[in-house]
Amino acid sequence: MDERRKKPRLEEENEITITIVSGGGNSPKEKIIYNHSKDISVSGAGIHAHIFLPVNTLLMIEMTLKTLRQIITVIGKVKWIKVVFEDESYEAGVEFFNTPNDAIKKLSEYISWKQKCKSLNKGSRCI
């Protein structure tokens, strides 16, 4: 499969709170959802969700970065959705846009620090 990501991703689960800003055709009734990310980059994230999020759904995501326990808020759009367990678990790809520069900077610094730490420690955990 060809890699289409614009930026490298950090494979790490982080707690996220999703607020649905606007939906595709069948927007879920729930507006706030608590889940976690699978991976993150400065341009997007892979997330786990317990409800179906239609492609093109606009989301506000508050992400608690695991090691720093710092919250970063980003705006994203669902680009793809995959059913993991019917009506129970889904994976989605979210592309960030219109995200404040300070949030992107914090995210970039965090990802860079984690990747550097990982390479220095030969894959062991940082902090």
ZILINTA-V407608 format. One record per helix or strand. SS is the DSSP state (h for helix, s for strand). FROM is the first residue (numbers start at 0). LEN is the number of residues. If there is no record, write none. Layout:
[[SS	FROM	LEN] [SS	FROM	LEN]]
//
This chain:
[[s	9	13] [s	31	9] [s	43	6] [s	57	8] [s	69	16] [s	88	8] [h	100	20]]
//
